[in-house]
Amino acid sequence: MDKKISEMSLEELWQLFPIFLTEHQDCWKAWYADEKAGLKKIIPQAARIEHIGSTAVSSIWAKPIIDILVEVSKEWDLAGIKDLLIKNGYTCMSHSADRYSFNKGYTENGFSEKVFHLHLRYIGDNDELYFRDYLIEFSDVAYEYEKMKLRLWKKFEHDRDGYTHAKTEFIQKYTREAKLKYGNRY
């Protein structure tokens, strides 16, 4: 493709970067560990760096994208951390006052071998940790989640927003259950 990623429409991006699911890969744990080590150097003020998302759940299929949650205390300026991440190969995809989303491993030719999504937040904005832990503990719920994702895969192959929206009710339900079960774990 002749366009830079920053020049592409959302539809063009979805065509270039489709939803793709695969069985769990053992290498994902090592990819996360390596990226975490680098992030600790870039963001030494991080209070928590955690592997989240389906690649953190070894029993289910997932998009081969390592999701990472980085939490910092409210004394830190997220915009300043954003600049550090950009200087170190991340692209800021979206942000609000207290949430930033980044990716790494997206090229004009498609996905790199290693792809990361980084979620930068303030401490306590971490529902993904509860959902991850619940799926790890309750394999029947993880299997139900996997089956849903596999059903949605082809329907939303080129519509990431639709794919995410279709999973939202399930994720919210089990995140609420996880918070009741685990209390103030995080």
Secondary structure, DSSP 8 states (H G I E B T S, - for coil): --S-GGGS-HHHHHHHS----B---THHHHHHHHHHHHHHHH-TT-SEEEEESGGG-TTS-B-S-EEEEEEE-TTS-HHHHHHHHHHTT-EEEEE-SSEEEEEEEEETTEEEEEEEEEEEEETT--HHHHHHHHHHH-HHHHHHHHHHHHHHHHHTTT-HHHHHHHHHHHHHHHHHHHHHHH-S--
